[in-house]
Amino acid sequence: MVLCPVIGKLQHKRVVLASASPRRQEILSNAGLRFEVVPSRFKEKLHKASFATPYAYAVETAKQKALEVAGRMHQKDLRAPDVVIGADTIVAVGAMILEKPVDKQDAYRMLSRLNGKEHSVFTGVAIVHCCSKDISGPGRTLRLTLSSWAPRAHPTDGRLDTEVSEFYEETTVKFSELSEELLWEYINSGEPMDKAGGYGIQALGGMLVEYVHGDFLNVVGFPLNHFCKELARLYYPPRPEDLRRVRHDSIPAVDTFENLSDSEAGGSDPGQSAKGGRGGEQADGDRSQAPRALDAALNGADSRPPFPTGLLELMDGFKASKVLFTACKLRLFDVLKDQGPLQAADVARKLSTCAGRTEQLLGVCAALGLLEKTRRGYGNTEVATLHLVSDGEHSLQGLAEYNDAHVWGVFTRLGLAVREGADQTRGVLGAMEEERLSQNRELTLQFMRAKHSLSKLTAHHVATAFDLSRFASACDLGGCTGILARELAQEYPRLQVTVFDLPEVTELSGGFQRGGRQTERIRFVPGDFFKDSLPEADLYVLSRILQDWPDDKLHKLLSRISSSCRPGGGLLVAEAVAEEEGASRSPRLRTLSAGQPRSPDEHRRLLQRHGFRDVRVARAGDLLCVVLGTRAAP
Ligand SMILES: Cc1cn([C@@H]2O[C@H](COP(=O)(O)OP(=O)(O)OP(=O)(O)O)[C@@H](O)[C@H]2O)c(=O)[nH]c1=O
């Protein structure tokens, strides 16, 4: 059987399938693989929003399922299996990921989303090669860095070293237009309940399907063909002379995009190179993932270090940001919102851009989960519709524009900042400082749009982190466009809110106001909180202000607020979350301003130092920590 030699490579190894899926077990058994079944106990609760693409989520889930079983078996019987296979199948429609329905209503919700639509089924697969090594034993113990920071088992008398090979497969499926009656009849059959997306293509669910493009078994739950190719690559790696130039596809297809930047646009559709999954391409440059490399490395026959996948992702990261910024600047998402889906050539025509390079850009955006590609062309995904269309309620277009126009330049001067220690924002935004915002209206507006879009994400969390109903008036220092003021006025019907900010900001804030009753309780007062008297208020608010100032300025501002605040008054501070004190600072690079994120305890001590007591700390989403202190009697 053509695949036997490949499957045969595993015949003399202890293979475990870390899956309770009867379909997966059947597919692998039918292919002649001998294995034990040890269902994984990994809870499939990874934070979906933290993955750039649906398939990245499936691959990571598959990996964690397999590593959990490998670690548990290593602990239990001190001899981990040789190979553990994990898999995770998800259905993706737009940027929405559909897993197994929790109940019939959920199944109905899923099937309704899929009804009459084309969607993708991704199965992520992880092949974990294990090697238990007795750390007290003789010989060389080589700690191999995992290609991903996977949890290690807590060895009793040996360390479990693992090498993870991972990939995903995508299959496109289209449902016919289905009646409510048929959907409920299918749901009441019970078949949907243990299947991603709420359907089983291999059974009754087959009746719902109009067409399938790609590997059918991948939909059922295990991409056998890709799995065998992966085994072939691992156990029969190409000879050096066969090796193509190593391509790092940590940012799918950006590499292709870059290659084409120096030649007439054309070439392969980057979206396709991303479809094959990372294992196929990554592994070409990733030979150290092959088990032979692990054996050789452990026996000293080969001292090459493990492939630095994570590091390459870090090196490539800037390309993805620049692709996003370019797409935003071209208003790509606006065009697709109004006229999508569109074929690449039509997009190029509407944007008056080069057809070939536009196609590359679209492919990369699709690979990054910003666009979805169907037979009818490219359309916005859910996240693009929500956050990248310029007039959307939750648009982050302003932030992208500002980062591209200004912050990007700041980071090009990072070396100077590190060498000279100066705050390099002056180098790029210096124009803003020296010539003052008032003489640079466009720059001010870009800054305000960026701050407006970012503040919109957290304004409600900040306004509701504590019960502020005891205050009758609030002053939002540096309140910019008044987005937080709106939330405060909306949340606390009797609160009067003053937004206090530089004259060149308050004169432009009108453009950001939307109507509504609460605006009657909001006023904008121009001024400089370092120089001018602060408006009277029961509660002073600082949202994303302190972290942008050096300590001397920060203490000056807090001292001025403390003097203006009457006993019993409050100070509400909302700032970027930093790691706990002493840990490495949040890896999110700041805009090189002179301030830095502080831990909740550092904020607490800061307020106490300036006369505030009963200091409480809360979290506002993933981004901010909120601190509220009460002014003590002097
Ligand atoms: C789209 C589709 C999915 N499935 C099954 O859906 C489950 C996905 O869930 P999972 O979390 O990946 O796997 P599991 O079943 O929970 O097992 P485990 O690996 O232990 O998590 C798997 O069963 C698949 O076959 C079908 O049988 N037919 C289909 O058309």
The ligand as an ORCA input file, in Angstrom:
! r2SCAN-3c Opt
* xyz 0 1
  C     -16.722     19.025     10.777
  C     -16.797     17.613     11.325
  C     -16.276     17.308     12.577
  N     -16.392     16.007     13.034
  C     -15.889     15.638     14.374
  O     -15.927     16.789     15.212
  C     -15.006     16.597     16.279
  C     -14.204     17.900     16.439
  O     -13.883     18.080     17.811
  P     -12.391     17.934     18.374
  O     -12.294     18.746     19.633
  O     -11.404     18.244     17.335
  O     -12.225     16.401     18.706
  P     -13.018     15.563     19.829
  O     -14.023     14.737     19.147
  O     -13.547     16.448     20.876
  O     -11.906     14.600     20.404
  P     -10.555     15.085     21.109
  O      -9.492     14.975     20.098
  O     -10.370     14.152     22.236
  O     -10.773     16.490     21.543
  C     -14.091     15.453     15.888
  O     -14.398     14.291     16.622
  C     -14.417     15.227     14.417
  O     -14.248     13.873     14.073
  C     -17.021     15.009     12.295
  O     -17.121     13.869     12.747
  N     -17.506     15.319     11.047
  C     -17.435     16.569     10.531
  O     -17.902     16.821      9.419
*
